[in-house]
Amino acid sequence: MTDLFFTLSKVFWTLAQPDHFLLLMLLLGLFLWRSLVGVLLVWCAVIAFLLISFFPVGNYLLRPLENQFPVTKYPESIAGIIVLGGGEDAELSAIHGSPQFNSGAERLMMVPHLLKRYPEAQVIFTGGSGSLLRPEYRGGDVARQWLTQLGLNERLIVERNSRNTFQNAIYTKELIDDLDSKEGPWLLVTSAFHIPRSMGVFRQAGIDVIPYPVDFRTGEDRVRPDFTWNMHDFKTALREWIGLWVYHLTDRTPELLPSPDVSESGT
């Protein structure tokens, strides 16, 4: 069932992501150009492209997500560290034989610092393949290779089968249950915009987690004539908001936008 959910989500996003959707709208509008519907579709697509080309629309959608769990003071003692995959490029890493990363690389880059700060903490990296067509390339393999090169693999546990955030939580809970870990919360390291959904899912799985946001995306709300970058942020924000809605509707999170206050989250 979880694999079906993953497959449907990938197919849906291929069609719904804004650049693809606007292109389809534009093509349909041109095909129906002689009708009022066609004219409206073309103009709506053109206006949307222009807005995204000059304004950081993604900022307005990302900011509530990144600000939902403010950076807090962290405890002196923790049970361990959970790092969510997504910052590595597994296919390029396999092709070139060395770890390659993307814009979410801070998720992994923060690990050496946290291991130094918590010298007795265990690290669980959870991340398999998010690709529908190339599942053989897995983020966990990149994480293991990179941290081994740094000599930090002794305290590392890699979970490489999960394909989305829900599976991250379920498989991590199974690992924690098998560990003889000390009492206390686990730091949950992921991109700031992804923290709300991740907190909701991991709480629902029964894991005591403290958010450790990295990879912040929002900047100043000013004119930014860069279509590629603006569209990238807009796609990231839209995908995350859709993910929150779907996870809530399918009971993977207890509320639409998980709260920093556990007592308000229903868990």
C-alpha positions in Angstrom: 0.0 0.0 0.0 2.8 2.4 0.8 4.4 1.7 -2.6 1.1 2.4 -4.3 0.9 5.7 -2.4 4.5 6.5 -3.5 3.7 5.7 -7.2 0.5 7.7 -7.3 2.2 10.7 -5.7 5.0 10.7 -8.3 2.6 10.4 -11.2 0.4 13.2 -9.8 3.3 15.5 -9.2 4.7 15.0 -12.7 1.4 16.5 -14.1 0.7 19.0 -11.3 4.1 20.7 -10.8 3.6 24.3 -11.9 6.0 24.5 -14.8 4.5 21.4 -16.4 1.0 22.5 -15.6 1.4 26.0 -17.0 3.0 24.5 -20.2 0.0 22.2 -20.6 -2.3 25.1 -20.0 -0.5 27.1 -22.7 -0.6 24.3 -25.2 -4.2 23.6 -24.6 -5.0 27.3 -24.9 -3.2 27.5 -28.3 -5.1 24.5 -29.5 -8.4 26.1 -28.5 -7.2 29.6 -29.5 -10.4 30.5 -31.5 -12.6 30.0 -28.4 -12.9 32.2 -25.3 -11.6 29.3 -23.1 -8.5 29.1 -25.3 -7.8 32.8 -25.0 -8.2 32.8 -21.2 -5.9 29.7 -20.8 -3.2 31.4 -22.9 -3.4 34.7 -21.0 -3.5 33.0 -17.6 -0.4 30.9 -18.4 1.5 34.0 -19.8 0.6 36.1 -16.8 1.7 33.3 -14.4 5.0 32.8 -16.2 5.7 36.6 -16.0 4.8 36.8 -12.3 7.1 33.9 -11.5 9.8 35.3 -13.7 10.2 38.5 -11.7 8.8 37.9 -8.2 9.9 35.3 -5.5 6.4 33.9 -5.2 7.8 30.8 -3.5 8.9 33.0 -0.5 5.3 33.6 0.5 4.5 29.9 0.6 7.8 28.8 2.1 8.0 31.3 4.9 5.1 29.9 7.1 6.7 26.5 6.8 10.2 27.6 7.7 8.9 29.7 10.6 6.5 27.2 12.1 9.3 25.6 14.2 11.7 28.4 15.3 15.3 27.4 16.1 15.4 26.7 19.8 17.9 25.9 22.5 19.0 22.3 22.2 19.4 19.9 25.2 22.8 18.9 26.5 21.9 15.2 26.1 20.0 13.4 23.4 19.2 9.8 22.4 20.5 10.3 18.9 20.3 12.1 15.6 18.0 11.4 12.7 18.9 12.8 9.3 16.4 12.7 6.5 17.7 12.0 3.0 17.1 14.4 0.1 20.3 16.4 -0.1 22.3 13.9 -2.1 22.3 13.1 -5.8 22.4 9.3 -5.8 22.5 8.8 -9.5 25.4 11.2 -10.2 27.2 9.8 -7.2 27.0 6.2 -8.6 28.0 7.4 -12.1 31.0 9.3 -11.0 32.1 7.2 -8.1 32.1 10.0 -5.5 29.4 11.7 -3.3 27.4 14.3 -5.2 24.9 16.7 -3.5 22.1 19.1 -4.4 20.7 22.2 -2.8 19.6 20.3 0.3 23.1 19.2 1.1 23.1 20.9 4.5 21.1 17.9 5.8 24.3 15.8 5.6 26.8 18.6 5.9 25.5 19.2 9.5 26.3 15.7 10.6 30.1 16.2 11.5 29.2 19.3 13.6 26.4 17.4 15.5 28.6 14.3 16.1 31.3 16.6 17.6 28.7 18.4 19.8 27.2 15.1 20.9 30.1 12.6 21.1 28.0 9.7 22.3 25.0 10.1 20.0 24.1 7.6 17.4 23.2 8.8 13.9 20.4 7.3 11.8 20.4 8.4 8.2 17.1 7.5 6.5 16.7 7.8 2.7 16.4 5.4 -0.2 15.2 6.3 -3.7 12.7 9.0 -4.5 12.8 8.1 -8.2 10.0 6.2 -9.8 12.2 5.1 -12.8 15.6 4.6 -11.3 15.1 3.1 -7.8 18.5 1.4 -7.8 20.2 4.7 -6.9 19.7 5.3 -3.1 20.6 8.3 -1.0 21.7 6.1 1.9 24.6 4.8 -0.2 25.8 8.3 -0.7 25.5 9.2 2.9 27.4 6.1 3.9 30.2 6.7 1.4 30.6 10.4 2.4 30.6 9.8 6.1 32.9 6.8 5.8 35.4 9.0 3.9 35.3 11.4 6.8 35.9 8.6 9.3 32.5 9.1 10.9 30.8 5.7 10.1 31.3 4.1 13.5 28.2 5.8 14.9 26.2 5.6 11.7 23.2 3.5 10.9 21.9 3.8 7.3 18.3 3.0 6.4 18.2 2.9 2.6 14.7 1.5 1.7 12.4 4.4 2.5 11.0 6.3 -0.5 9.1 9.2 1.2 8.8 10.9 4.6 6.2 8.5 5.9 8.5 5.5 5.2 11.4 7.5 6.8 9.5 7.6 10.0 8.2 4.0 10.0 11.5 2.4 9.2 13.4 4.7 11.6 11.0 3.6 14.4 11.8 0.0 13.7 15.6 0.7 14.0 15.1 2.7 17.2 13.1 -0.1 18.7 16.0 -2.5 18.0 18.6 -0.2 19.5 19.8 -0.1 23.0 19.7 3.7 23.0 19.6 5.9 26.0 16.6 7.9 27.0 15.9 11.3 25.6 14.7 13.0 22.4 16.1 12.5 18.9 17.3 15.5 16.9 15.4 15.5 13.5 17.6 17.1 10.8 15.9 18.1 7.6 15.3 21.2 5.4 13.4 24.0 7.3 10.5 23.9 4.9 10.2 20.2 5.5 10.2 20.3 9.3 6.5 20.7 9.9 5.5 17.6 7.9 8.4 15.6 9.2 7.6 16.5 12.8 4.0 15.4 12.4 4.9 12.1 10.8 7.6 11.2 13.3 5.5 12.1 16.3 2.7 10.0 14.8 5.2 7.1 14.6 5.9 7.4 18.3 9.3 9.0 18.2 10.3 11.8 20.5 11.9 14.3 18.2 13.2 17.9 18.4 13.4 19.8 15.1 16.8 20.8 13.8 16.1 22.9 10.7 18.7 23.5 8.0 18.7 24.4 4.4 16.6 27.6 4.7 15.3 28.9 1.3 13.5 32.2 2.0 15.2 35.5 1.4 14.0 39.1 0.9 10.7 39.7 -0.8 12.0 41.8 -3.7 12.0 41.7 -7.5 14.2 38.9 -8.6 14.3 38.5 -12.4 15.3 34.8 -12.4 12.6 32.5 -13.7 14.6 29.3 -13.0 15.3 30.1 -9.4 11.9 31.5 -8.7 10.2 28.5 -10.2 12.4 26.2 -8.2 11.3 27.8 -4.9 7.7 27.9 -6.0 7.7 24.2 -6.9 9.4 23.3 -3.6 6.8 25.2 -1.7 3.8 23.9 -3.6 4.9 20.3 -3.3 5.4 20.7 0.4 1.9 22.2 1.0 0.3 19.5 -1.2 2.3 16.9 0.9 0.9 18.4 4.1 -2.7 18.2 2.8 -2.3 14.7 1.6 -0.5 13.4 4.7 -3.2 14.9 6.9 -6.1 13.6 4.8 -4.5 10.1 4.9 -3.9 10.2 8.7 -0.2 10.3 8.3 -0.1 13.5 10.4 -2.5 14.4 13.2 -3.1 17.9 11.9 -2.6 19.9 8.7 0.2 22.1 10.0 1.9 20.4 13.0 2.5 22.7 16.0 5.7 23.2 18.0 3.5 22.6 21.1 3.0 18.8 21.2 -0.1 19.3 23.4 -1.7 21.1 20.4 -0.9 18.5 17.9 -3.2 15.8 19.2 -0.4 13.3 19.8 
